[in-house]
Each structure stands twice: as C-alpha cells, then as structure tokens.
Amino acid sequence: MPAIKACLFDLDGVIVDTARFHYIAWRQLANDLGFDLSEEENEKLKGISRMESLEIILAIGGVELSEEEKSERAAVKNTRYLELCMQMTPDDTLPGVRRFLDELKSASIKIGLGSASKNAKVILDRIDMLSYFETIVDGNRVTKGKPDPQVFLMGAADLQTLPENSVVFEDAVAGVQSAKAAGMLAVGIGEKSVLTEADIVVPGFRDFQLADLLEAFEK
C-alpha cells in the first residue's frame, strides 16, 4: 500500500472562504452590464479560471463583448476582488485548517497548493499561511484549467511525489475530477450529494484529523 507523501490543497472553499468575495465582484460586473447574478448561478464558477467564469456570466446575461472588453471587465472584477481580500486576517482561515497542516508538517508530509486563482500568494500572505506551502501551482502557472489534471500533476512533480502517494483536498466538482484524472485520492470538502466522485467527503477540517485521512487512504 503506497504511503501518503504529499497533500495538495485547493484555496477557495478549502483553506479560506473567499467565494463570497468572488460572488460580490462577479455580481457587480453583471450589474454593470445590466443583469443580475444569482448565488445558484455563481456556483457554476467554482474552481474554474477567471476568463472561463466571465464567459459563463456573459452567456447568462446574453451579452457579447470584444476580446479587449472582456480583458478590461475581468481586470476590473479582479481589482474589486483583491480590495475585498485585503480586508482578510488570519482569523478568516477556515476552522481546523491550520491545525491539520501542522499535523501534516509534524508527520513530514509535503504540502502544496493547486488553485485556479492568480491571487493565491496574496491571500495566503494575508492569512499568514504562505510558509506552510512548499509549492504553489496557481493560475499564473497552469495552461489548462480544472478538470484537467495539470495543476495537481505539476504540484506532485514540484514536491517530487508520485500521484499514487498524493492526496487532493477540493470543494469543487471540477477540482475533484482533476484530482481523479491525476490518479490521486480526492477528499471532498463539502456535501456528499454534490461531490459524488470524491473518495471521501468531509464537511471541513474542524473534526478531521490526520489519523482519519490515513485510515481512508488505507481503504
């Protein structure tokens, strides 16, 4: 049975809840274009890149923009989003995350980040967690978005770890699919009814220990 040598984490919804900031910023963009974006519609944007998200929003609103206008709108959205993120503190880290990462470090299990976000380092710095991550594979490095496995395969390569020795923590369907396509164990953070392809699903890290992960990995 292969041992766990690395854990790769998504950022939004796993380490920290910046999803509400994304929603505020995307909804403002939609409003500026003359329509609204519901929370249900916003769910479709989870785990995918900024430009892919914009395309979905434009389709919802039935709005067509030139490539130049798309770039401008996406930049404005990102500025709004970062303004909101700058209000974050270490207290915004999701419950149990820091303790769980401390457990991994104590067990000499490598830690990496795999996120579509281009602002991952900024956010990790704001919540004082940058030092935990031995590699950060984000939207500035990947050329293929989730559910393509590129992000997590790059993370495992950075950490000099094989996929079968790696575990991914994800809250989005596309992210779980990415982990499975990479040949890694996928731990879903959220609802079992949504993350149906994950190997195990937990509501969060508040009551999740390294021992629980090792037990699941052995199964």
C-alpha positions in Angstrom: 0.0 0.0 0.0 1.5 3.3 -1.0 2.1 5.9 1.7 0.9 9.4 1.8 3.8 11.7 1.0 2.1 14.9 -0.2 -1.2 16.7 0.2 -2.3 19.3 -2.3 -5.0 21.8 -1.4 -7.3 24.0 -3.4 -7.6 27.5 -1.9 -11.1 28.9 -2.2 -13.5 27.0 0.0 -10.8 24.7 1.4 -8.2 26.8 3.1 -10.2 30.1 3.2 -13.6 31.2 2.2 -13.1 33.8 -0.5 -16.1 32.5 -2.5 -18.2 35.3 -1.1 -15.7 37.9 -2.4 -15.8 36.4 -5.8 -19.6 36.5 -5.8 -19.7 40.1 -4.8 -17.2 41.1 -7.5 -18.8 39.0 -10.3 -22.3 40.2 -9.3 -21.1 43.8 -9.6 -19.7 43.0 -13.1 -23.1 41.5 -14.1 -25.0 44.5 -12.6 -22.7 46.9 -14.6 -23.7 45.0 -17.7 -27.4 45.3 -16.9 -28.4 42.0 -15.3 -28.1 40.1 -12.0 -26.2 37.0 -11.0 -27.8 34.7 -8.5 -26.0 32.7 -5.9 -27.1 29.5 -7.7 -25.6 30.7 -11.0 -22.4 31.7 -9.1 -22.0 28.0 -8.2 -21.1 27.3 -11.8 -18.0 29.4 -11.5 -16.4 27.3 -8.7 -12.9 26.0 -9.4 -12.6 27.5 -12.9 -10.4 30.3 -14.3 -11.3 34.0 -14.4 -11.9 34.1 -18.2 -13.9 30.9 -18.2 -16.0 32.4 -15.4 -16.5 35.6 -17.4 -17.7 33.6 -20.5 -20.3 31.8 -18.4 -21.5 35.1 -16.9 -21.8 36.7 -20.3 -23.8 33.7 -21.6 -26.1 34.0 -18.6 -26.7 37.7 -19.4 -26.8 37.2 -23.1 -24.1 39.8 -23.5 -21.4 39.8 -26.2 -18.1 41.7 -25.7 -15.0 42.1 -27.7 -11.9 40.3 -26.5 -10.5 43.7 -25.4 -13.7 44.5 -23.4 -13.5 41.0 -21.8 -10.0 41.7 -20.6 -10.9 45.1 -19.3 -14.0 43.7 -17.4 -12.0 40.8 -16.0 -9.4 43.2 -14.7 -12.0 45.4 -13.0 -13.5 42.4 -11.4 -10.1 41.2 -10.1 -9.4 44.7 -8.7 -12.7 44.6 -6.7 -12.0 41.1 -5.5 -8.5 42.0 -4.3 -9.8 45.0 -2.5 -12.1 42.7 -0.5 -9.3 40.2 0.1 -7.1 42.9 1.5 -9.5 43.0 4.5 -8.7 39.4 5.4 -6.8 38.4 8.5 -5.6 35.0 9.9 -9.0 34.7 11.5 -10.5 34.2 8.1 -8.8 30.8 7.7 -11.4 28.1 7.8 -11.8 26.2 11.1 -9.3 23.4 11.7 -7.1 24.1 8.6 -4.1 25.4 10.5 -4.1 22.5 13.0 -4.4 20.0 10.2 -1.5 21.5 8.3 0.5 21.4 11.5 -0.3 17.7 11.7 1.0 17.1 8.2 4.2 19.0 8.9 4.8 17.0 12.1 4.4 13.8 10.0 6.8 15.1 7.3 4.1 15.0 4.7 4.7 17.6 2.0 2.2 20.4 1.4 1.3 22.1 -1.8 -1.4 24.4 -3.3 -3.3 23.8 -6.5 -5.6 26.6 -7.4 -7.0 28.4 -10.4 -6.6 31.7 -8.6 -4.0 34.1 -9.7 -4.0 35.7 -6.3 -3.2 32.7 -4.2 0.1 34.1 -2.8 -1.5 37.4 -1.9 -4.3 35.6 0.0 -2.0 33.1 1.8 0.1 36.1 2.9 -2.9 37.9 4.3 -3.9 34.9 6.4 -0.3 34.3 7.4 -0.1 30.8 5.8 2.3 31.2 3.0 5.1 29.4 4.9 3.1 26.2 5.0 3.3 25.6 1.3 6.4 24.1 -0.4 4.9 24.8 -3.8 2.1 26.9 -5.2 0.7 25.9 -8.6 -1.8 28.6 -9.5 -3.5 30.4 -12.4 -0.2 32.2 -13.2 1.5 28.8 -14.0 -1.1 26.4 -15.4 -2.2 26.5 -19.0 -5.1 24.1 -18.6 -7.9 24.6 -16.1 -9.6 22.0 -13.9 -11.0 19.3 -14.5 -7.7 18.8 -16.5 -5.2 17.2 -14.1 -2.3 19.6 -15.0 -2.5 21.6 -11.8 -2.1 18.7 -9.4 0.4 16.8 -11.6 2.6 19.9 -11.6 2.2 20.1 -7.8 3.2 16.5 -7.3 6.2 16.9 -9.6 7.3 20.1 -7.7 7.1 18.0 -4.5 8.9 15.1 -6.2 6.0 12.8 -5.3 4.1 10.3 -7.4 0.4 10.7 -7.9 -0.4 7.5 -6.0 1.3 9.0 -3.0 -0.6 12.2 -3.2 -3.9 13.4 -1.7 -6.0 16.3 -3.0 -8.4 18.4 -0.9 -11.1 20.1 -3.1 -14.5 21.7 -2.7 -15.5 21.9 -6.4 -16.7 19.2 -8.7 -14.2 20.2 -11.4 -11.4 20.0 -8.8 -12.3 16.5 -7.7 -12.4 15.4 -11.3 -9.0 17.0 -11.8 -7.6 15.0 -8.8 -9.1 11.7 -10.0 -7.8 12.3 -13.5 -4.3 12.8 -12.0 -4.6 9.4 -10.3 -4.7 10.9 -6.8 -7.0 10.3 -3.8 -9.6 13.0 -3.7 -11.0 14.3 -0.4 -14.1 16.4 -1.0 -14.7 19.4 1.3 -18.5 20.0 1.4 -21.6 17.9 0.6 -21.6 14.2 -0.4 -24.6 14.9 -2.7 -22.5 17.4 -4.7 -19.0 15.9 -4.6 -20.1 12.4 -5.7 -16.8 11.5 -7.4 -14.6 12.1 -4.3 -13.2 9.1 -2.5 -14.3 10.6 0.8 -16.2 13.7 1.7 -16.0 15.7 4.9 -17.7 19.0 5.8 -14.4 20.6 6.8 -11.3 20.3 8.9 -12.8 21.1 12.3 -13.2 17.4 13.2 -10.9 15.9 10.6 -7.6 14.5 11.8 -4.5 13.1 10.0 -5.5 9.7 11.5 -8.8 9.9 9.7 -7.0 10.6 6.4 -4.6 7.7 6.9 -7.5 5.3 7.7 -9.3 6.4 4.5 -6.1 6.1 2.4 -5.6 2.5 3.6 -9.1 1.6 2.5 
